[in-house]
């Protein structure tokens, strides 16, 4: 067992008490929004952030905090020219960018172990004045048809005039963290840099309605060490190597600058900014005490060389020996390499190893302390002089919701909050390195303080009432099987606890999202912002309801994963057999409703096209298929599973009840796969599609002129480039046209991005589905790939081709170029950029370049699992053992 694995198993030491839990953007979040309009972006801006105290979280540059975010550490920088001290990342709000909110910085998560015993971060800092105004103005003038204006486009990195600033952390023990900051000058002349490692307390004391007004303190002990004392946390000592000097202030708002009101203290949050940039030395506390402190170094960095500083954060006041710290770094780096050698298959090519390591590190760095007690937040004081309360309050019906947890975020700048279905894909990757944490994350979202009393899972903080695809049971089942594969025994307590909470969630879906009661579902948003004819979160302009192929398929899949869990539990507790029968029956009620016998004009399956579509059911009862060829029609493939023959042999009640149900309701089974027909090794296939439908759908999905890009499966068929779909409502035409990157329509608001790009999580689910089908059909089932005239491949070979194309987004091609970076000369060819990987939200449907949020490692990190599976699994293994547990 590696040293890191031993730390994961060590329950006596709080190895995870400290980690990268500091956010990258707290301004502009719902939590800090006290406006009357609910417009969080405009209410609390980046410009205010340096001067205005947060209440519900903190942000910083490459930082860490304890798991209650009482004490925070991060790096501040100044190049001598910027108008703003660099304490946090800059980006555009939704209304400022031509493609919505977007971070305008370059930073990379290079490494992290799951206990955060070692972490490494890189920030690229221009030596010129940071072009804040240029980025805002130029993007504001560009149309939706033009590309985003990025930091590289401003010339900020011309002639390599920038610093690579590395921040590394190594834990000597669970409460002693060594910190190394190294600035490398990539330019051609000696250039000064200000390095300002900063320690501060989250403000819990200054709010009029604060529950605990006890104030912590940071105070100087000598020229190198400060002591941080908090009534709810162990005391900590931050010691810095010689050569710097300490500055102190309070983490309290500069009311004078923000609101033209008198300050409570002369020492306020933005004191270090004003000290350096404005020369206001009276803003820092000469008594060397406060709730925010930094050690300031001004260092000249020779061209092509570097400077380095070392610090230690510890709960013990012991002598500071730099050599000891460097030894800890050396040891932890070696242990991290040993740990990942057990995670990454040894035959993996070096470039793919690099992609995997950065993908997992990026995922682990997106852990964030998430504090949002809705009832307290709803009635809380903003700290703004004269505040009288607000009229618009999001999530007020979620009065029970109380989050104060470490959660995996989609992206700590763009999306610094959890989203229910994103969360499950995060967990799928986290389970590769930390199975206990993965289980904790899944259980957290089903706790009573998250799950609504009516059974709904919260979607995301902008609107908890919205609806995400119900993939939580997929995540639970996958993590259960992954642990069972590794240890030989699954965590049945985890499975049973999850199962009972998911029963409530399933019931909510059935009661709330099937308005007609015909087993066809109207989920609404379901993550597909802009892929359809209408905004599916809003009332239809036609009236009536939209019966969704994807919503119905997600519920069919929900039924199957609940079925799998019930069967697993029934192997030890036979009472679960009847519950398993219930979900078996529900699946076939949905399957029968999606393709009704004798009702060709009133179903989601279009026999003429061989594809699933949404069905618009108008108020007069008339129904119209919305013939958009999109992921909506591919998602029904995902509602597929196999049952091993030995499971049926051990569960006779389930076998008898399901056979009786099949014989009593033959119309439900008429247009789907026959579950009584044995496949490879006697397996039974339960699927929304039979062999004929599967071939027809795959014929479209694998067609390169339609869905099958060189880099994965597009979210919208390229067919709609030349043949846009139009639906007329009165005088208003609603059109869907293929667009490979961001959409030019703002139907869903902001950066509407769903009319063509490649999206990693659904590609991963479709990859898994191909492997499931192969485990049943075996080598006899072959399709043209690419369709329609490519070689005949087994579904295993098709899955491997899909996986290869997805991995190719990030890999260097024969010319040494990474498609993810498109035409960016810097990223493609510069030795200090070309091996740094960004994991974007989605990818250009034709050339694979990254689009959207640039650090969406929440779900794009699943590429690491695809690489691992590609290296470890074989067709023979799939046929012999069925679907490898680690994937399902």
N, C-alpha and C positions, 0 to 999 in steps of 0.2 A: 504494500500500500504506500502510495506516495505521501510525502509530508503534507501536501495540500489536502489530500483525501483524509488524512488523520485529523487535520483541523476541522474539516467538514463534519467528522464524526464526533468531535470533542464537544460534548454538551456542557462541560464544566466551565469552559472559558468563552466569554462573549466575543468571539472572533468577528462577528458581523456588527458589533455595536457601532463601529465607524466604517463609513463607506462613501461612495460618490453620491450621497443622498441630497446634495445641494442642487437646486434647480439651475437651469440656465436662463429662464425667463419667468419671473414672478409678476412683473408688470404686465398689464393687459390681460390678466386672467380673470375669470369669473369670481374667484375667491377675493380678489382685491377690488372688485367693482362695486361701488356704492352710488352709482349714477341713477338718475330717474329714467333713463332710456334703456339700460341694460347693455349699452355699447361699451364693453370692457376695454377694447383696444384704445378708444379715444379718451376714456375717462382717466386712465392711468398710463401715461406714455413713457417711452424710453427716456425722454428728456427729464421727466420728473423723477425717474427711478434713482438717480444718484443722490437726490435730496429728500425723498419721501420714504418714510418707514413702512415696511410691509408688516402685516399682522399675521398672515396665515402661512408664511413660508419665506425662504430667502433664495437669492440667486448669486452666482459668482462665476469666476473664470477658472475652470479646471479644479474645482473645489471639492471639499469633503465636509461632512458633519456627523454628529452622533445621530442615532436612530430616532431621536425625538426633536432633532434640529434645534437644540438649545444653544449649542456652541458650533460655530462655523469657521472654516478656514478656506481661503482662496487666494489667488494671485491678482494683484493689480499691477499695471504697467503704464509707463509713459515714455514716449520716444522724443520728448522735448518739443514737439510741434503740434500735437493733437489739441483740439479745443476741449476735449473731455478726457479725464483720467479713465484709462481702460480698466474698468472693474467688472464689466459684463458685456455680453455679445450684443451687437447691434443688428437690427433687421427692420423690414418694412411691415407696417400694419396692413390689414386686409384692404383698406381703401387707398393706400399709398402705392401699391404695386400693380403693374399691369397684369400680373398673374397671381394676385393675392398675397397673403403674408409670406415672408421669405427672409430667412436669416442671410445676412450679407457678410459673412466671415468664413475663414477657412480654419477648421479645427478637426482633430482626429483622435479617436480613442484607440490607442495602439496596443494596449494589453491590460488584462485584469484577470486575476484568479477569482473564483466564486466567493471566497471569504474576504477578498480585497487585501490579502496579505501582500500583494504586489499590484501596482497599477501604474500605467504610463499614459500621458496625454500630451498632445502637441498642438500649439497655437501658432499660427503664422501671422506675425505682426509687422505691418509695413513701417518703414523708417520715415516715410513722408507723413504729412498730416492726413489723418484718416478722412476719406471723402464722404462724410455724412450727407452734406447738402447735395452733392452731385448724384449720389445714389437715389435720394428721394426725388429730386427734380427730374432726372432723366427717366426713371421708371414711371413717374407720374405722367410724363408726356408721351410715353409709348402706348400703343394700342394693344388690344388683346391678340392682334395678328402678328405682333412683333415679339422677338425673344426678350427674356428678362435681361436687364442690365446688371451684370455681376461685378463683384469687387475686382476681379482680374481685368475686366473691360475698362476700368477707370485708369489703368496705368499704375496702380499702387505698388505693383511688384516689378515694374520695369527695371532693367539692369540688376535684377536680384537684390534690390535695396530693401531687404526685410530681415527680420530675425525669425529663426525657428526657436520657439520657446517651449522647452520640454519641462513637464512637471511629473515627477515620479514619487510614489509612496511605497514604503516597505515597512511592514509591522515587525518589530522585534518581539512583541507579544500583543495580546488583544488590546492593550491600552497604552502602547508605546509605538508611535508612528514616526519613522524617519521620512523627511521630505527633502527632495533634491530638485532644485530649479536650475536649468541650464539654458543659457541664451547663446545661440550660434548665429554669427553674423554672416549672411550669405552675400553681402555686398562686397565692393572692392576697395573700401576705405574704412579706417577705424571710426566707429560710431558709438556714441554713448547710449545707454539704456537705463531707465529707472526701474528697478525691481522692488516691489512692495508687497511681500507676503503679509496677509491681513487675517487677523483673528477677531471675531465679534460674536455677540450674543443676539439671537433673535429677540426682538422686542416683545416681551410678555407683560410689561409692567406699566406702560404709560397710557393705556387706554382707559377712558373713564369707567367702563364697565368690566374691566379686567377682573378675573376671579382671584388672581394672586398678584399683588402689587409689589412683592418683594423684588428688589432690584439686584441683579448680579453685578460683579465688578471684575475688571481686568486692571492689574496694577503692576508697575515695574518692581522687580526685586533687585536687579542690577543692570549693567549695560547690555547684557545678553538675554536675560530671562524675564518673562512676565508670568504672573499667576492669574488664572481665570477661575473665579469662584461663583458657583450658582447654587441656590438652595435645593435644586432638584437634580443635580448632577455632581459626579465626583469632581474634585478640584483638578485642574490641568495646568501644566507648566509648558510654555512654548519657549524654547531656547534656540537662538539663532547664532550662527558663526559670527565672529567679529567682523567689523568693517561697515556695519550699518548703525542707524540710530532709530529709536522708537518714537512714534507719534501716537497720541491718544485723543479720542473724542467720544461722543455718545452716539449710539444708534437710535437717534431721534430726529424727527422731521425738521427741516429748515423751513419753518412756517413763513418766515419773512420772505424768502425767495419764492415760495410756492403760492402763498395766499395773501401776501402783504399784511401779515399779522405778526405780533411780537413772538419771539422764540422763548420757550420755557428755559432753555439753557443757551449760553453763548457757544457751546460746543455741540455741533450737530452732525448728521450723517455724512454730509458732503465736505467735511473739513479737510480731508486729505487732497481732494480735488482743488479746493480753494487755496490750500497751502502751496501746492506745486505750481498750479497754472495761473492763479490770480495773485500769488505772493502774499496772501493774507495769513500771516503767521500767528495772529491772535486767535485764530479759529481752533487751534489745537491746545489741549490742556497742559500747561506747564507743570502741573502737579503729577503728571504721568499716571493718570488713572482715568477710567471710563468704562464703556461697554463695547468699544471698538478700538483696536490698536493695530498698528502696522510697523514693521521694521523696514526702513528705507535705505536702499543701496543705490548709489549712482556709480555705474561701472562703464569703463571704456572697453569696447569689444573690438579687437583687431580684425581686419578683413580676413575672412575664411577661418576665423578662430572662434573660441567660445569662452564664456565665463560661467562660473557655477557657484551656487550657494547651498548650504546645508542647514536644515533645521530639524528640531525634534519636538514633537508634541507628546507629552507623557503625563501620567497621573503620579509619577514619582519625581522628586527633585534629586536627581543624581548628576554627577559630573558629566559634562558634554565632551565626548571624544569623537572627533570627526572620523577617525579611522574605524571606530566601532560601527558607526553608521554606514560607512561604505561597505564594510564587511556584511552587514545585514542586507544591503541591496544585492550584493553578489550572491548571497545564499538564497534569497527569495526569488531572484531571477532564475537561478538554476532549478529551484523547486517548481517554478511555474512551467519551465520547459519540460520537466519530468512529468508533470501533471497532464499537460496537453499532448505529450507523446502517447498517453493512454487513451486520449479522446480522439485524436486524429489518426486514422489508419496509416501505418508506416509507408505503404506503397503510394500514398497521395503525392502527386507532383508538388514541387516546392511552391510554385505560384498558387496552387489551390490551398496548400497549407497556410500560406500568408493570408489568403482570403478568409479561410475558416477562422483563423486566430483573431483577425480583426473584427470579423462579424460577431463572434462570441464576446470579445472584449467590448465592442460597441453596445451590445445588448446589456451586458452587466453594468456598464457606465450609465445606462438610462434608468437605473433604479433612482427613485426620488422619494423623499419624505412628502407624503400627501396628507394635508391637514384641512379638513372641510367638514365641520360639524354644522349641518345646515340650519338647525333651529337657532343655535347660538349666533351663527353668521348672519342669519336673516334679521335678527334684532340687535345686532352689534353696532357699536359706534365706529365711525370711519376715522376719527382723529382729526377731521377737518374742522377748523373753527366755524361755528354757526351751523353745523350739520343738523338737519331736522328729520332725517330718515328719507327713505326712497319709496317711490310709487311702484316701480317695476322690480319684482323680485323673482329671479329664476328659481325653479325647483322648490317652490314653497310647499308643494304637496308632498315633498319628500322630507317631512318633518322628522322622521325617525333616523335619517341618514347621518352617521357620524364616522368619518374617516380620520384616522390618525395612524397611518401605516407607511411602511416602505413598499412601494408598488413599482412595477415595471411600466415605464411610459412609452408611448409611441415614438416620441422625439422630445427631448427636454427643452427645446426652444420653440419649435413649431406647435407641438401638442403636449404641453407639460401637465397632462392630466391623463388618467386611465380612460380607455374606451373598451367596453365589454368584450367585443370580438377581437380587437387588436390584442387584448390581453392574453387570449388563449394562444395565439400564434407566438407571442413572446415566451409563454410558458413552454411551448413545444421545443424551443431552443434551449431555454434555461435548464430543462430536464436533462439535456446532454451532459451538463457539468454539475448540477446541484438538484438532485431529485427532491430533497426535502423542501427546499425553497419553492420549487415548482408546485408541489402539493399545497404548501401554505398559500401561495398566490391564488390558486383555484378555489380553495376553501374560503379565503377572505371575501371574495365577491358574493358568496352565498351566505355570509353571516347575517344575522338578524339586523345588524346596523347598516347593512348595504341593501339586502333584498327587501323590496317593498312588501308591506303586509298583504298586498294582493297577489304576490308571487313574482312580480316583474324584476328582472335584473336591471340596475341602472345602466344607461347607455354611455353617457359622457357628460362632463359637467356643464356644457352649454345647454343641454336638455336631457335630463335623466329619463324623461318620459319617452324619448325617441326609441326606435327599435333597431337593434343590431341583429344580424343573423345569429340564431341560437347554436353557436358552435361550442359552447361550454361543455356539453357532454362529450364531444369529440376530444377535447383537451383532457378531461378527466380520464376517459378510457385509454387514451394514448399514454398518459403518464403512469397509470396503473400497470399497463402491459410492459412499459419500458422498465419499470422497477422489477416486475416479475421476471422479465427476461434476464436482468442482471443478477438478481439474488436468488432466483428460483421460487420466490414467494411474493405475491402481491400484497399490498397493504389493504386488507379487506375493510378495516375500520374507515380508512380514507374513502374507499369506494362506496361503502354503505352510507356514510355521512353525506357525501356528495349526491348520491342517488336520491335520498329523501328530500333534499333541498331542490333538486332538479325536478322532482315530481310537482312541486309547487309552481315552478317556472313553466313546465309543460302545460299544466292546467290553465295558467294565465293565458298562454298562447291560444289554447283551444277556446277559451271563453271570450277573449277580447279580439282575436284576429281572424275569426271565421264568422262574420256577421250574418251570413245567410244560413250557416249551419250545414253546409254541403261538403265539408272537408277540403275545401279549397281556400287558401289563406291570402289575406291582404296585409302583408307585413308593413307596408309603407316604405320608409327610407331604405332599410336593409343594406346600408353601406354603399349602395350604387348611386352616388350623388346625381349624376347627370347622364345616365346611360339610357334612360327611357324617354318616351314621348312627353310625359308630364313630370312635374315635381311630385314625387310619390309621397312626400311628407305633407303636402297641402291638399285641400279639397279639390276634387277634379273639376275642371271648367265645364265638363259635360254633365256633372252630377253622376249619381250611381256609385259603383265600387269598381276597383281594379283588382281582379283575381290574378295573383302573381304566380308565374311558373317557378320563380326562384323561392318565393316565400313558402309555397307548398312543398317544394323539394327540400328546403331547409327543415321543415317540420317532418317530412318523411325521414330525413336523415336523423333528426332528433329522436324519432321513434326507434330507429335502428340502433343507435348507441345506447338508448335506455334498454332496449332488448338485449344487447350484448352484456350490459352490466347486470341485468336481472338474471340472465343465464349463468353468469359467473358466480353470482351470489347463490343461485339455486343449487350449484354443485355441492355446497355445504349446508344450505338451508332450503329444503325442498319447497317451502312455502312460497318462495319467489317464482316458482314455475308458472303459477297463475298470473302473476304480475307480468312475467315475460310474455305470456299469451296475450295479455291486454295490449302490449306495444306491438306485437306481431299483427294483431288485428287492426290496430290503428294505422299501421303502415299501409296495409292493403286497402283500407277505406280511402286513404289519401290517393294511393295509386289508381284505384278504380275511378275516383273523381277526376283525376287529371286526364284520363283517357276513357271516357264513358262509352260503353257499348251502345251502338246505335244512335249516338248523338254527335255526329261529326262536326256540326257547326257550333257546338256549345261545350267545347273542351279546350284544354291547354295544348294538347298535341295536335299538330296540323299534319294530317296524313299525306296531303299532296306535297308539302315541302319537306316532310321528314324532320320536323324541328318543333321544339316547344316555344310557345309565345304567351305573353300576358293576355288576359281576356278582359276587355272593357264591358262591364255589364251595366247598361244604361237604365235610367229610371223606368222606362216603359217595358223593361224585360228583355229588350233586344240586346244581343251580345256581339261584340266585334273583336276579332283578334288584332292585336297591334303587332304587325309583322316586322319587328326589329330583330335582326339576327345578332344577338349579343350574348354575353355571359349568362343572361337570364335563361337562355335555352340550353346552355351547357351544364348549369348547376344541377339539373336533375340527374346527371350521371353520378354525381357524388353520393346520392342516396343509395348506396350499394354496400352490402356486406356478405360475408360467407360464414356459414356455420359448419364446423367440423363434424364428421359423422360420429365420432366418439362422444361428442356432447349430446347429440340426439339419443344415443344409446343409453346414456346415464340419466336422462330426464324423460321418463316415459309419460308422465302426465302432460308435459308440454308437447311432446310429440303427438299424443293422442288428440289433445285439444286443437292443435293447429291443423291436423289432418281433417278433423270434423269440420272446422271452420272453412277449409278450402272446398270441401265437398258441398257444404251448405250454401256457399256464395261463389259459384263458378264465374259469375260476371265480373267480380273484382279481379280475377286472375286471368281473364281472357286476353288482355292486351299487354301483359307484363311477363317476365320470365317465370317459368313454372318452377316453384320452389321444391317440388318433389323430385325433380330430375337431377340425379347425381352427376357431379362433375369429377375433376381430378381427385383421387383418393376419397371418393364418396362425398365430397363437399356439396352443400346446398347453397345456391346463390339466391339472395333476396335483393331485388333491384327494381327500379321504376321502368327499366327498359329490357326488352327481350333481345335476342340476338339480331333480329332484323332492324329494330330501332337503333341498337348500338352501332351497327354498321352504317346506317344512314347518317347518324349524328357525327360519327368519326369521319365520315366522308367530307363533311363540312369543316370540322375542327382541324383536320390535318391538311387542309388545302392551303397552300402558301399564298394563293391569291385571295384567301378569305381570312381565316383565323390564325393560321400557323406561320408566325413570323420566324425569322432566323434566330430570334431571341426569346421565343416562347409564344404563348397563346394570347392573342389580342383580346381586349375587353369588348370590342365591337368588330364585326366582320368588315374587312376592307371592301367588300361588295358595296357597302353604302357610301363609298367615295364617289362612284359614278352613278349610284342608284340610291340617293338619299330617300329615307322614308318620310312621308308627309301625311299628317292627319289634320283635316280641316274642321275647325269648330267655329261656326258662323263665318265671319270674315277673317278669322285669325288662323293662319297655317302653323302647325307645330311640326318642326322638322328635326330629324336625326340624321346627321352626316358623319361619316368617318373622319376623325381628326387624330393623328397618331400621337400627339403630345397633349398639351393643355387644350381644353375646348375654348372656342371663342365666344360661346354663349354663357351667360351668367345666370342661367335659369335657377340653379340651386344656390346662387350667391357666391361671391368671391371667386376662388380658384376652382371652378367646376372642371373636373378633369377626367371624365369617364366616357369619352367617345372614341376610344381606340387604343390607349396605352396598354402595356403589359403590366400585370399586377402580380407580384410574387406569391401571395398566400393562396389565391385561387388556382394558380398554376401548380403549386405544391399539392393542393387537394386533388386536382385532376391527375397529377402524376401518381398519387397514392391510389386513386380509383383505377387507373390502368393496371397497377400491380394487383389489386384485388380481383379484377376481372381475369387477369392471367392466372391467378391461383386457382380459379375455377375452370376456365376454358383450356388452359395449357397451350401446347404448341400447335394444336390443330386449328385454332382460330387465328387467321392472318388477315391483315388489311394493307392496302397500298399506303405507303408512307415515304415521302409526302403524297397525298392524294392529288389527282385521281390515278396517276400513272407511275408512281414510284414503285420500288421493290416491295414485295409482299413480306411484311414483318409480323412477328408475333407481338402480342400486346406488351410483353416484357421488353422487346426490342424498341417498341414505340415509346415506352416509358423512359428508356435510356436515352433515346434521341431527344425527347422533350427535356430531360434533365441536362443533357449536354448543351442544348441551346440556352437554357436558363443560366447555367454556369458560365457560358461564353460571354455573357454580359460583362462579367468582371475580369475574365482572363485576358492575358495578352494574346493577340492573334498572331498569325505568321509574320506580320509586319511589326510586331511588338506593340501594337495599339490595343487599348482597352475600350471596347464599345461604350461602356458606361460614361466615358468622358468625351465622347463625340469628337468635335474638332478642336478641343482645348489643347493648344500647343504645350502649355506649361504642364498640364497633367499627363500628357502623352509622352513627353520626351525629356523633361527635366529630371535628373537623377534624384533630386530632393522632393519630387512630387509623384513620380510615376508608380511607385509601389504603395502609395497611400490610397486606401479604398474608402469611398463614400457609398453608403447603402441607402439609395433614394427611395422615395415613396412609391414610385412607379417608373416605367421605362418606355421610351419612344417606341411606338408600334412598328416602325420600319427599320430603325438603325440601332435600337437598344440603348441609346444615351439616357442618362438619368434625368428625371423630371420630378418636380414637386419638392417636398421636404427632403433635404439632403442627408439627414441622419435618422431616417425612418427604420432604424434597426429593430424596432419592435417586431415588425413582421418580415422585413426583407432579410433579416439575419437567418431566416429559415433556409437560406441558400447553404448555410453550413451543414444543416441536416441532409440536404440533397447530396452534397459532396461526400459526406460520411457514408450515406447509404449506397451511393454509386460505387464507392471503393470496397464496401464490405459485403454487399449482397450479390447473389448470383441467381440465375434462372433456376438452376437445380435446387437451390435452397428454397426458393419460393414454392416450387412444385412439391417438394418433400415436406416442408414445414408450414406451408400457408404463408399468409402475409406476415412478414417479420414484425414482431410486436413493437420494436422500437420505432416503426414508421406509423403504424395505425394509431 
